[in-house]
Amino acid sequence: MEIHELVVGPLKTNCYIVTSDMNHAVIIDPGFDAEKIAAKIRELGAKPKFILLTHGHFDHIGAVNALKKTFPEMKSVILAEDEDICLDPSLINSEIGVVTKPDMLFADGDIVKLDDLDFKFMATPGHTKGGVCFYERSEKTLFCGDT
C-alpha cells in the first residue's frame, strides 16, 4: 500500500490516493481540484476503483462528479447516514452548493476491498451523523477525515 496526500480546495482538505500492489487505487475525500487529483492518478499510472467519503460536507465531496466523469469506472461510497447531505447542501448551510449522488451506501462495519487491502467502515458520528473512519487492517492505517 502506498499513500499519496494532496491538499485540495479553499479549506485545504486532505485528500488521499491509496494504491495497492496491483496499482489499483481508492481516492479518499476528493474535496476540490479534480484535475490536480486526476493528474496525480495519471502520474502514478493507477487505476482508480473507488472514491471513499468520510462524510458528506462540500469540502470532502467537491471533486466527486468531475472525477467520475474522468474515471467512469469508479464508484463513490459513503455511510448511508450522510447520503442526504450529499444530495441537499442546504442541510449543512453550504453556500457552495455541491451535490453528488453516491453510487453505494455502506453501514458501520462494511468493507471495501481493493485487491489485498480492506477498508473497513467505522462509524464515528459527531461531525456529521454519517461520519466514518476507514481502517485498513493489514497496514494498520486509519483515515479519519474531520473526526
Disulfide bonds with the S-S distance in Angstrom:
none
